[in-house]
């Protein structure tokens, strides 16, 4: 419940007469959680009725709207009452499941009720939060974590939280930890409730369903009151230490980065013999496609022991029947599309250009699904041994966006990341859409991506920069994506020792 004081002073020259003058009004908000389900084919349709007591008799004061099919309602209707300091204003909140259109309460199923006084509502509850401290180098305590504030309760339940062990206790399981409990105040003058000391080793005793209890002591109250026991009990339900592995831990543990290149051979790139074409290889022996392959491939090839990489093309007509293909081996060997190192990819790319016809459309999903099939096979091993990286280099707008969105959402569940480098000066808004940095990617069916696995970079932003700059921008998110996947699957590095 929440309240909002209001009202005002009497007009000048007019004296208030006893309780007839309302000092202020109070607004109460009502919500419920985990209500009883009285309906058979659906959830309850609860509404709340406020009763007030007058001369020992309860009478209905007001009622909220009905929250249809909802066991956790937050009612928009507020109860507004006159607040009288000099009176004990007893309140009773009763919840009913609406079954009929009748206004008679006996026609509806009773769900439960709660009684209190208005004074207890406003002044009898705390807004508690906890602060965790460790000893600092100057002999003072250093704040390392603060919980959220739980409003209007003497029985708070704080959300689970994670703190790095080095931050909490400098990695020393026996180092003392000071826990302070406060009652939150808007003006920052939080009221001290109590404190206790513990250590990580003590907190770790709370596990396997066995909680650990700590008495919250206020030293000033303890000195003043002979019968003082504590200012409450803090109950720790569970505490455990999980080791966080780094990207390097996984690489040193034997994880291989499986690199695949997908190259756009659609007609919008222009004739590769024409110097204006994005596939034209200049006298320096390069173009934007080759630059992107070199920038990314030279970094990734160090993390693959055999350095054999599949290189695929899409959007071209192939000999001898000149059918359009969206996932062909650029070395024209479908049973062995692997190229030896980045040099091998560059050689196969240059060699295939005279033998294909640029066509279209620009379909991404076949190549995404191609790599995803191999990533799915890797999950059957239940080890952190392989992570797949697909580099797609393209000049244009995706033609099969719905299919590609679906393919990316499915791939987000696998040990796989997708890097897209946009070459040329096309509008790459669709690529930015796939890159889920600003919003969660969804498939056309509404399914959310399990994680962000797409990194898009427009090559034009790096034309005049060192090649290392492109590689850094393209690969910046990759280590985090690798760790995120294996951590989510609870897979440690293969050669690691147990924590």
ABEGO torsion letter per residue (X at the ends): XBBBBBEBBBBBGBBBBEAABBABBBBBBBBBBGBBBABAABBBBBBBBBBBBBGGBBBBABBBBBBBGBABBBBABBBBBBBBAABBBBBBBBBBBBABABABAAABBBAEBBBBBAAAAAAABBBBBBBBBBBBAAGBBBBABBBBBBBGBABBBBBBBBBBAAAAAGGBAABBBBBBBBBBBAAGBBBBAEBBBBBAAAAAABBGGBBBBBBBBBAAAAAABAABABAEBBBBABBBBBBBBBAAAAAAAGBBBBBBBBBBABAAAEBAABAABAABBBAAGBBAAAAAAAAAAAAAAAABAAGBBBBBBBGBBBOAAGBBBABBBAAGBAABABBBEAAAAAAAAAAAAAABBBBOBBBAAAAAAAAAAAAAAAAAAGBBABBBBBBBBBABBBABAAAAAAAAAAAAABBBBBBBBBBEABBAAAAAAABAAABBBBBAAGBBBABBABBBBBAAAAAABBAAAAAAAAAAAAAAAAAAAAAAAGBBBAABBBX
